[in-house]
Amino acid sequence: MARGNQRDLARAKNQKNAAKSKGGNNMDGYQQAKASLSNAEIMRQKQAKADAKRAEEENKALQEKRDAKSKKQTLGE
């Protein structure tokens, strides 16, 4: 009966490991705020790039439309 509390010790050890590996966010408030600002800046850059690309495509489509219209007018004369 020397190992009578083995189950209790194992249970305590497992609970300790479960609490440690429970996961979650390991960052403190400062690190979390810094990461949030960094992520926000990255998203702003991506959005600016997407907006520029969209504007470029719109300008290209308008130019093609103008060219087609001017070609049609030239052929009509």
MIFI-899685 format. One line per field, with one value per residue (C-alpha): residue number from 1; residue in one letter; z, x, y. Coordinates in steps of 0.5 Angstrom, whole numbers, plus 2048, in hexadecimal, padded with zeros to 3 digits. Layout:
<pts>
pos: [NUM,...]
code: [A,...]
c3: [Z,...]
c1: [X,...]
c2: [Y,...]
</pts>
This chain:
<pts>
pos: [1,2,3,4,5,6,7,8,9,10,11,12,13,14,15,16,17,18,19,20,21,22,23,24,25,26,27,28,29,30,31,32,33,34,35,36,37,38,39,40,41,42,43,44,45,46,47,48,49,50,51,52,53,54,55,56,57,58,59,60,61,62,63,64,65,66,67,68,69,70,71,72,73,74,75,76,77]
code: [M,A,R,G,N,Q,R,D,L,A,R,A,K,N,Q,K,N,A,A,K,S,K,G,G,N,N,M,D,G,Y,Q,Q,A,K,A,S,L,S,N,A,E,I,M,R,Q,K,Q,A,K,A,D,A,K,R,A,E,E,E,N,K,A,L,Q,E,K,R,D,A,K,S,K,K,Q,T,L,G,E]
c3: [800,7FF,7F9,7FB,7F9,7F2,7EF,7F2,7F1,7E9,7E9,7EC,7E7,7E1,7E4,7E4,7DD,7DA,7DD,7DA,7D3,7D3,7CE,7CD,7CC,7CF,7CE,7D3,7D1,7CE,7CA,7C8,7C6,7C2,7BE,7BD,7BA,7B6,7B3,7B2,7AE,7AA,7A8,7A6,7A1,79E,79E,79A,795,794,793,78E,78A,78A,788,782,77F,77F,77C,777,775,774,770,76C,76B,769,764,761,761,75D,758,757,755,751,74D,74D,749]
c1: [800,806,803,7FC,7FC,7FF,7F8,7F7,7FE,7FD,7F7,7FA,800,7FB,7F7,7FD,7FF,7F8,7F8,7FF,7FD,7F6,7F8,7F5,7F9,7FF,801,800,7FC,802,804,7FD,7FC,802,800,7F9,7FC,801,7FC,7F8,7FD,7FE,7F7,7F7,7FD,7F9,7F3,7F7,7FA,7F3,7F0,7F6,7F5,7ED,7EE,7F3,7EE,7E9,7ED,7EF,7E8,7E6,7EC,7EA,7E3,7E5,7E9,7E4,7DF,7E4,7E5,7DE,7DD,7E3,7E1,7DA,7DD]
c2: [800,805,807,809,810,80F,810,817,819,817,81A,821,820,81F,825,82A,827,829,830,831,82F,831,836,83D,843,844,84B,850,857,85B,855,854,85B,85C,855,858,85F,85B,857,85D,861,85A,85A,862,861,85B,85F,865,860,85D,864,866,860,861,868,866,861,866,86B,865,864,86B,86C,866,868,86F,86C,868,86D,872,86C,86B,873,872,86C,870,876]
</pts>
